[in-house]
Every structure is written in C-alpha cells, then in structure tokens.
C-alpha cells in the first residue's frame, strides 16, 4: 500500500485483507530499542520461516524453536512438559514439525532455564539474522538469456539467486544507477579496481508494473539504509514537463529512526505473548489509552494524562 494515498482509492471493489508486516528488516535486530519491537520482528521472522520465505536447516529450526518455546512457555517443567516434545504442538515454528524435530527442540529448551522472554527473543533474533535469506525481498525475473532468477533487495544491496543459490551480489556503494523501461530492469555498476568503464546489467520482469515495483523497492531500501535523510522532491519548472517517475521515499531513514528511538522516554509498553495456536478474533484500537489487537499479541498503551 502507498501510505500517502487513501486505502479506498487503492483497493476498489474488493474486500480488504490487510496484514501488519515488517518492511525494512534491521541488519542487527537485537539492537532494537524496545522489547515490543523486537517481539514483533520475531513474529515476522517466524511467519517468513513458516511460509518458506526463509529456508532453514533442521538444526536451525531446532535452535529457533527452542528459543521460541522459552519465550512463549517459560522454563521447561517436567510436571507439565513431556520429554518427547508433544507440548510443543501448541507452537508453530517450522513448516514440517516432525517428532524428531520436536524432541530436539525439547532437548535444547531444557538448556534455556532462567532465560526471560525478552532474553529469549534476543537470542532468537541473534540466530535468525545470520540466515541467508533474512531481510531479503525477492522479485522473480529472467536473465537476458531467458533463465529464471530471483532479484533480492536488502539493507546491504541487491542479490541475484538461481535455484535458491546466490550467484551475484551488488552492494549499494557498488551501484551507480538503477532504472527500468517497460518490463526491463537495469543496474549500472561502478568499475572495479582493474576496470576502466562502467558496466550495465539488464534483466526482464513479467511486466512494466513488476519492473516499477522492483525499482521502487530499491529506491526505498537505498534511501532508508544509506542516507541520513530522504532526498527532497525535485522542483518542477514551469512549462517544462518532467518525464519519468517522480517517486521518492519520504519516510524516516534508518539513521533518523535510531536517533528518535534513543530519545524515547516512556514506560515499557505492556504486552502479552499468546501461543501461536490461539487467534484473537477482534481487531480494535483505542487512541486514548486503549488496546491494539494483532493476531498474536495484545498491546496496552498508557492512558494520556489530561492537560492542566
């Protein structure tokens, strides 16, 4: 969604199903300022893993699942939790939760005794940020030869994947220009140490809209992670029409967000973790000291004090 436009103008004649998701994945999510923010990122990563967007090995599933169990269920309790890990069926942390995986998670869960929920979330993020596909927004494309690839956009730059394997990477400082024309997408690369000229790589996307979406995603990620503040919109000169897209990212950058978070001076937000198998049916919001409901979490905001 374009947050600068009314939702009704973007979703006409359709039923609305909107999801609250992370757009910019922080390079080090453990450094996020508040517990509630780290927990929301944990929920997003768990969703990415369950959907297959972030593939994991058996060992990684077990490690992440054990920290999730500690965060949601607390310490392993022999009087309530069985050795085979059947108690973990209330949690959903892997696409295929086999008995072997549940038993391994149970074994690791025992080792996290006395770890608080917030500390377990930090350990979850510490391991999740090392995954190869963490924070990468994938877009299907084709090489000029016609081979299917995926172009990924992340905080560090652009990635090219073929059959789930990364075959190329372009860091933001290496990229001089990104552009699109019709359904073609172009990346102009800075010359290397022993190269004299710039090089341009071209890719084909499904249609013009897909190429523009990829270009906008790159503009947003580059501005958010590389600039201290967004670029001001260009001035339009009278009688001279401007060709091309006028899109500019206008939100806060990563730098501005970190500066703002350092100035936060408020009590910790109270929230209650809820098990993955429980879903809240009502979605309500109260601006003045109410509660905000999501699928897996209830957030309580302190009531505003009247101005005297």
N, C-alpha and C positions, 0 to 999 in steps of 0.2 A: 504494500500500500504506500501511496505517496501521502505522507502525514501532513503535507501542506494543502491538500485538497480534501473536500468533503467526501466521506465514505460513500454516501448515496450516489455521488456522481461517478464513482469508480466501479460500484457493484450494482448496476441497474438490472432490474428484472430477474434477480437471482436471490436465493436465500443466503444469509450471511453466516459463515462459519469462520471465525477469526481465532487465531492462535497467538498467544504471547510467547515470543521466541527471542533468543539472543541473535543480534545482527552482527556485532563486532566481537569476536572472541579475543579476550585479552591474552597476550603472549604468556604472561605468568598470572593465572587466575588466583593463585594463593595470596597475591599481594592486594587483592580487592579489600576495600576498607571495612565493609560491614559484613556480619555473618549472614544476613538475609540475602545479600547479593551473591555471596559465594554459594549459598544453598540453591539459589535459582539457576546458577550456572551448572551446578551438579545435576539438577533436574534436566537441563537442556542436553548435557552430555549423555545422560542415561537414555534420553529419548533418541539421540543420534545413534547410540550403540544398538538399541533395540530395533531401530528401523534399518540397520545395516549401513548407515551413512558412515559410521566409524567402525571398521572391522577390527576385531581383537582376537588374539590367540587364547587358547584355553587358560594359560597361566594368567594373562592379563584380566580375563573375565573373573577368575577366582580372586585375584588381588582386589579389583574394584568392587566385586560383590561383597567381600569381607568388610571393607570399609563402609559400604552402604548398609550392611547389616548392623554394624556398630553404631552408625549414625541414627538409624531408624529404630533399632530394637534395644540398644544398650549392650551391656556386658552379657556374655554367654552365661546362661543359668541352667545348670544340669537338671533342675527340677521342672523347667519349662521347655527346654530345648533338647531335642534328641541328637544323638551322635551321627545319625545318617543325614542330617540337614533337612529333614522334612519340614521343619518350622520355617525354613526359608521360602516355602512356596507362596507366602504372602507377599514376597518381594519379586519384582520383575527386573532383572539386571542383565539378561543375556537373551538373544533370540531363541536359543535352544538350551534350556536348563536341564541337562541330563542328571541322573542320580550321581554320577561320578563328579560332576561339577559341583553339585550341592554339598557333597561330602567334603570336597576340597575347600570350599568356601567356609564350611563349618570349622574345619581344622584351623584355618587362618583366623577366623572370627575369635577363637579362643585366645589368640595371642594379643588381641587388642584390648584386653581388660583395663579398665580405668581410663580409657580414652574417651573424652567427652564428644558429644555430637559435632560440635564446631571443629574440634581437632581431627575427627574422622573425615569431615568434609574437606579439610585442608589436605590430608593425605590422599584422599580420592582425587582431588584436583592435581596434586603433585605428580601422580602417576598418569592421569588422563592427558595432561598437557604434552607428554612425551610421545603420544600416539601419532603415527604418521599422518593421519587424516584429520587430526584435531584442528578445528577452526578453518577448514578449507571449504569454500563454497564452490561446488562443482557445476560446470556447464558443458553439456555434450557438444562436440564439434567434430570436424573432419580435417585431416591434413589436405594439402593440395593434391596429394596422390590418391585421396579418397578413403584412406584408412580412418577408422573411428578412433577418436581420442576424447579425453575429458580435459578441459581447461579449468584449473582451480585458482581461486583468488583467496589470499590470506593476508595476514598482517605483514608478512615478510616480502610478498611479491606474487608472481604468477608461477604456476606449476602446470606441467603437461604430463598427463597419465595415459598409458595404453595398457589395457588388460590389468588394471589395478596397480601397475608398476610405474613409478615416476621416471620419465625419460628425459625431462628437461626442467630447469628451474631458472627463473629470471628475477633476481632481487630488484626491489624498487629503484635503488641507485643505478642499476644497470640499464633501466628502461628510459629512453628519451621521450617516446611518444606512443600513445595508444589511440587508435581510431577505428572507425567502421564505415563501410559503404555498402549499401544494400545488405546482403547476408554475409559479407566478407568482414573479417576482423584482422587488424594489422597491429603488429608490435615492432616499433623501431628500437633497435638495440645499440647501445653505446659501443664503439670499437674497443676491442681488448688491448692488452699491453703490446702485442706484436701485430696488431691490425691497424690499417690506415683509414678505412672507411666504415661508415655505419652500415648496419645490415637491417633488413626489414623481413619479418616473418609474417606469412599470411595463413589464415585458417578460414574454413567455411562453416557457418552455422545453419540451423534449419531454415531460418527466415530473417527478415530485417528486424523484427521485434526481438528475436533472441540475441542478435548481434548488439542491438542497442542496450538490452538488459545487461549483457556481459560488460559492455563499455561503462555503463552507469555504475555497476558494482565495483569496477576497477577504480573509477573516479572517487567513489565514496571511501573505499578502503585506503587508497593512497592519501587522500586528504585527512582522514581520521588518524592514521598511524604515522604519517610522515611530516605533517605540517603542524605548526604551533597554533594556528587559527585558520579558519576557512578563507579561501580567496574571495575578495569582494566581487560582486557581479559586475561584468563589463558595462561601461556606459554606452548607451545606444545613441548614435549620432543621427540627427535629423536628416531625412532624405536619403540616407544610405542604409538599405535593408541589410540585416545580418543573416548570413546563411549558416546552416549547421545548427547543432543543438545548443541551447542556452543553459543546459543543466549544470548546476553547481551544487556541491554538498554544502548545506547551510547549517548543519547541527554542530554540536560541540566536538572538538577533536579529542584524541586520547590525552594529549597534554592538558587541555583545559579541564577534562573530566577528572584527571588526577589532582590538579590544583584545587578544584572545587571539593573533591572528597576529603582533602586534607583540612578543609575549613569546616567540615561537618561538626556541629556541636549540639548533639541531641542525645537523649537516652537511647539505648539499643532498642531496635524495633522488636516487639514481641511477636513471635510466630510459632505455630505448632506444626511439627512434621506429621504427615499422615502416611500410612502404608500405601504402597502402590496399588493394592487391590481395592482400596476404598476410593470412591469418586464422589466429590461434592456436586450435588445436583443444582444448587442455586448459585448464580453468579451475581453478586450485588456489590455495590460500592457506596460508601457514605463519605462525603468530603469532610464533614465536621466530626472527626473522632469516631469513625465507624470501622468497618472491616471490609477488606478486599479479598474475595474468594477466587482461588485458582483451582485447577484440577487436583493438585497435590498439597496445597498449602493454604493456611489462613493467616493473614497478616493483620495485626491490630495496630492502629495508629493512635498516638496520644491525642486527646481532645484539645482543641485550641482554647487558649485562655482568652476571656473577653478583654478588650482594650479598655482600660480605666483611665 
